[in-house]
Amino acid sequence: MSEQGYVLGNDPVELERLDRQAANIERPSRMILQAAGIGRAERVLDLGTGLGHVARMAGELVGPQGAVVGVDESADALAVARGRAEAAGEQHVSFVAGDVRTVRAPEPFDVITGRLILFHLADPVAIVRHHRGNVRANGKFVAIDFDIGTCRAEPSLPIIEQIFEWVMRAFAAAGASPRIGARLGPILRQAGLQEVTTFGVQGYIQPGDPAAGHLLGGVVRSLAGAIVAHGIATHEQLGLDTLAVRISDALARADAVLLTPTVVGAWGRSPAAD
């Protein structure tokens, strides 16, 4: 949702990929939300909520005495999020359409969360600074994002190096920030937040696990339009029909472990009122 838009799109295939991605990073995301100290009865605003994964996790932490509002521009994603929350009886979790760059809350929240949203925004410091107006004095802003720069296969494999080169270049060309996880702490401090804390968790996919092929192949498939449009690779070079299998086979043959993007969390407090 930078000026260039969310480069991965919002079609059904991308929404399915987002579900798989959310399952893969659920544990570190939950660890970060808990470490940030989201508590019972608090009110939470979740930016770029998408399918509602983080909003519903926050809903578990605040309980029915609290409230969570997820905001996103994608009507398709919000429809799924609402349906899931309603089916689970989570009446304290709701979703609204809106632009995370400009949305104004009618009253301040105790906590603002955002997972994989600053990644896609052109001026993340300005966005966090904007949302200081949507959080109460001494309230928290919690950011969760990727640092893709930490990814590799161990031992190194040409196919994995090539894929991460494509991915990094495509995100950068589209105006996204694939290493932003490493900068979350400075971003929050520059936006005026205090007592900033940050840490990261990296996943390791073992040789032979098909999740590696699905994960990387899915990202390349979603980025294929940008990769080709920016002259990074051709459709023939991508070989999307066989890419996931080739990734998994290469890792299995080399008995190689895939180190996935580091999930980085950072949070800080809004300054107390004078």
ABEGO torsion letter per residue (X at the ends): XBAAEBAAEABAAAAAAAAAAAAAAAAAAAAAAAAAGBBBGBBBBBBGAEAGAAAAAAAAAAEAABBBBBBBABAAAAAAAAAAAAAAGBAABBBBBEBAAABBBABBBABBBBBGAAAABABAAAAAAAAAAABBBGBBBBBBBBBAAABBBOBBBAAAAAAAAAAAAAAAAAGBBAAAAAAAAAAAAAAGBBGBBBBBBBBBBBBGBAAAAAAAAAAAAAAAAAAAAAGABBAAAAGAAAAAAAAAAAAAAAGBBBBBBBBBBBBBBBBBBX
